[in-house]
Amino acid sequence: MNHSKPDVSRKAFRDVDFDNIDYQKNADDVIVKVFEWGTLNDIKNILRFY
């Protein structure tokens, strides 16, 4: 797993504090949100990240 931040838009994270997301601790939630609400580019980037 990568330990930096993925290159994703804020679109999928409108209900959380985007700047303080722990992408390692909350990986399951991040992936679900991106697949449900993100753009195609967000999905591609999240797949590369994890």
Buried (B, 14 or more C-beta within 10 A) or exposed (E): EEEEEBEBBEEBBEEBEEEEBEBEEEBEBBBEBBEEBBEEEBBBBBEEBB
